[in-house]
Amino acid sequence: MKSTVQTEAQPVNGGRRQEFVSPEVNIFETADGYVLEAEMPGVAKEGLEITLEGNEITITGHRQPETEIGNTLFRESPQC
């Protein structure tokens, strides 16, 4: 699966632009209901928020900031 990084058009959190990821998902129908798979690296089960309104499901994942091990020399990924 792959994901798309998007940036909201409206400033949030004191003027900062908020970045979010829209992961691709797989949805399966089983005899018991539905199964939804989405890759959300860095998001623990406790950080998931799932809402269902009408026929629209929203999955929000909150990541905890990584613990710094030492002095950062180079970083490609944004900090949480």
Residue, then its C-alpha position, 0 to 999 in steps of 0.5 A: m500500500k502507498s499513501t499520499v501526503q497532503t497539506e491542509a489549505q487552512p492554517v491550524n494550531g496557531g498559524r502552522r499548516q497541518e500535514f496529514v497522510s491519506p493512506e490507501v486502504n483495503i476493505f473486505e466483506t466477510a460473513d461476520g462484517y467488514v475488515l479494513e486494513a490501512e498502513m499507519p506507521g508510527v501510530a499505536k492502537e491507542g492513538l487511533e480514532i475511528t468515527l462513522e457518520g452515515n456512510e463515511i468512515t474517518i480514521t485519524g491516527h495520532r503519533q507520539p513524538e520520537t524520543e531523541i537518542g542523541n544529537t540529530l545530524f540529518r533528518e528526512s522525516p518531519q518530527c511529530 
